[in-house]
């Protein structure tokens, strides 16, 4: 399975990654975000919203469960952090959020992943070495998302190619003994065969 592993150096770069991802989103898409509290999930959603021409301020819907936004495509931004069991999500009518005209973005989505379409994008976020750094893993679920990952990679590279030569790395440091900017997944490396 194809996946992208990258790191950002600021909240703005995390938003930029979200904006790049938004350019590959379509109606009915589902995206789940997982990671520690404060790892940047809502920040990434802010970038997705910017890329979809949503002008409303994007805040975590922790206390409201879902916020809906209108843009190039409508978005249902869901946060299931406060829910303890998947049955609570079902009882609250989660299936209603899977409107075929919407993109559904779910924070803390690992709990509801079984309820999502089999085809979706999973994004794992974690803290990097410095306070402002984030490590982000984009994991496609299903054939259609696997096919889109090369496009997502190119869109992200376009945003960062001028100022960053260390964007794509495995989470953590470069492999021992390798110079900076040469780890697997580096933008200058040819794409793996399965991406061609």
ABEGO torsion letter per residue (X at the ends): XBBBBBBBABAAAAAAAAAAAAAABBBGBBBBBBEBBGAGAAAAAAAAAAAAGBABBBBBAAAAGBBBBBBABBBBBBBAAABABAAAAAAAGAAAAABAABBBBBBGAAAAAAABBABBBBBBBBBBABAABBBBBBBBBEAAAAAAAAAAAAAAAAAAAAABAAABBBBEBBBBGBBBGABBGBAABBBBAAAX
